[in-house]
Each structure stands twice: as C-alpha cells, then as structure tokens.
Amino acid sequence: MPVRDRYEAITKRSYKQAVIHLLESEYKLLGSHRVLERLAEDLEELHRRYYGDQSHMSPGVLCWRTQSLEDDKISYGKRAEDYKMKTIYLPYVTHADVEKRISHKKGVRNDNYERNGKREIDQMVRLLWSAYEQGTSLTIGELSVIMNRSLTVIGKYVKQYYVEHPEKTLPLRGYILDQGSNPTHKGLICTLYERGVSEVDIARQTNHHIKSVGRYIKGYERVKKLLMAGMEDDEIVRILGMGKRVVVEYRKIVVQFYPELKKKKTLKSTKSYKKSSRGQMSQ
C-alpha cells in the first residue's frame, strides 16, 4: 500500500469532510465538489466563531459569546441578532481565587459576607476587563448570568467599586456606548477636563470615544456658563433639556473648581404683618 494511502484516510475524518458527507448523503446536495467544499469551509468557520477555538480553553476558562465593540452605536430598531458577535474566553476561575478560599479564616458572619463580596467584585472587574481587551463588552445582565447573582447585587457591586475607586472606570457596555442615565462617567470626564487633561488623554483613560468626550465637555461648559449667570438647577434643566441628575453632578464639579460660585441659601424678603388677637380688629 502506498505511503499516501496509509495517511490520507486521517485527513478524511475532519469536521469539514463530515459536513461534505452530510450534505451529500443526507441532503442529497450532489454537484460541484468545489461548491460543497466552500460551503463546508464557511460552516466550519461559523462553528469556530460561535463555539470558540478549543485551543484557548483550559480549566477555569469560560467560553462566552457576546456583542462586539465594532458596532459603536445602538439602534433601537435593530434586532440583537443583527449586531456583530464575537466569541471570547473569560478567566472565570483563577488560581488566585482558589488560594483565597484555601486561606479563608473563620470569622464572624459579617466579616465573611464582606470578604465574599470583595472576592466577587474582583471577579467582576476581571471579567469586564478581559472581555474589553478581547474587543467586546459585557452588560450587567450578562454578569448576572455568568456570576449567578441578581441584577440588584451586580448593580450594588458596580456602585461599591466606584465608591472605592472614584477615578477608575469599568468597561460595561452601557458605559462604553453611553447608555443609561448614570452621570458618574460624565462627572469623571469633566473633572479630568477641569484638571487640564487633554481630550485625547481623557478618552484613553476613561475608555471613551473622543467624540463622546467632546460632547460631555461641551455640555458641561454650557451648564457652567448658566451657573455663572446665577441660574438654578431647574432653570438649567428647562433651558438645556438635560436630566437633573446630570446638572446636579456638573454643579458639584463647578463648585469644586470655582468655590466662589457656591451660593448661600437665603430667605426671601417678605413683609411681615402683626397677627391680630382674637376679637381685635386688624388695622
């Protein structure tokens, strides 16, 4: 038997050849073998993109499919399946996670809750940055499913992280795509702007597109001018059409860098009248 015949059979056991055999035997798609090969190659590539490359898998790694950051805008008339997707590999359980559980010491219940919460926040941050480095971003809903925690708990973890790290950001999808009404990232961008950081550096530090940074700074400057003109928050909301939470956030930044604009609350001057006693005619 020729040497080629001894080894060639091994190449016939691939996923691609299995697809070609399935199309020919089960679906009776007979004809150009080149067309079947191209179709099998496309299906093989689709399978690889969707289910991932097994060479990237290792114990503790989670294969996850999510939306790619190539689509930088959200259209409300667009279906979720129409956005570009990407398969990523998340470090779900690491050696450090196991070590933390091994070194766990007995303590009061509140201490254990706090320690567990800190460990899960670290895991959340690790998952978010790993997804971002692979060209994607995770939502709070996806984190809820992956970490098996409620949306409320994940939201609490995000808020706690921002409290402990006020000058850092998390690459959540809503954050990257500027969704939602949380003004925290807007405030951070405008604070860096007041400190003299360039828009390019702000965009790099906060993981935002430079156009978004410019839009936030422009809105902040408009609010600042109206505050300098002595307007109240409600008036600014009506004039600019901004959310009150955002205006309040911007006011805090303005007062921080321009303390002379801080207004003292004063009572309105009103004319006082002496109350008449019972039975006495008022004058």
VENJO-V726306 format. One record per backbone hydrogen bond with DSSP energy under -0.5 kcal/mol. NH is the residue of the N-H (numbers start at 1). CO is the residue of the C=O. Records with the same first field share a line. If there is no record, write none. Layout:
NH->CO  CO
//
This chain:
6->2
7->3
8->4
9->5
10->7
11->7  8
12->8  9
13->10
14->11
18->14
19->15
20->16
21->17
22->18
23->19
24->20
25->21
26->22
27->22
29->23
30->28
36->32
37->33
38->34
39->35
40->36
41->37
42->38
43->39
44->40
45->41
46->42
47->43
48->44
49->45
50->46
51->47
52->48
54->52
56->53
57->54
61->58
62->90
63->61
64->62  88
66->64  86
68->84
69->135
71->68
72->70
75->73
76->74
78->75
82->79
83->80
86->66
88->64
90->62  88
92->60  90
93->60
98->94
99->95
100->96
101->97
102->98
103->99
104->101
112->108
113->109
114->110
115->111
116->112
117->113
118->114
119->115
120->116
121->117
122->118
123->119
124->120
125->121
126->122
127->123
128->124
129->125
130->126
131->127
132->128
133->129
134->130
135->132
136->131
137->67
138->171
143->139
144->140
145->141
146->142
147->143
148->144
149->144
154->150
155->151
156->152
157->153
158->154
159->155
160->156
161->157
162->158
163->159
164->160
165->161
168->165
172->170
173->138
176->172
177->173
178->175
179->174
183->181
187->183
188->184
189->185
190->186
191->187
192->188
193->189
194->190
195->191
196->193
197->192
202->198
203->199
204->200
205->201
206->202
207->203
208->203
212->209
213->209
214->210
215->211
216->212
217->213
218->214
219->215
220->216
221->217
222->218
223->219
224->220
225->221
226->222
227->223
228->224
229->225
230->227
231->226
236->232
237->233
238->234
239->235
240->236
241->237
247->243
248->244
249->245
250->246
251->247
252->248
253->249
254->250
255->251
256->252
257->253
258->254
261->258
262->259
270->268
280->277
//
